Amino acid sequence: MTDFFYNHLHVYLFVALFLLVSGILGLVYRRTLIGMLVAMELIMNGAGLNLVALNRFIAVENATGMAFTLIIMGIAAAEAAIALGIIILIFRKYRHVEGAELQEMKD
């Protein structure tokens, strides 16, 4: 039974699709900036899993998918650091992190 999960591409693609859809729904329905940040991380993790799975099953001798996944992980780490810094500044100024209530930033 466990051999089924390790040797079929569609299982990995389904999990990557689930992460992507969960992230998109999190961006749409979350109101806090921290929730939106977590949703963005889910989207990037889904894309990384997709690249690694396709690299493992389609282009075994080539490591391009894994290299792009490392780039995505670096971008996700930088995005998280910058976003957390911005969220801390917003909290210090407005005393909340609700994305919908930040009317002054829309202008």
Summary of the structure (lengths in Angstrom):
residues: 107
radius of gyration: 17.5
end to end distance: 56.2
largest distance: 56.2
contacts: 289
relative contact order: 0.13
helix: 79%
strand: 2%
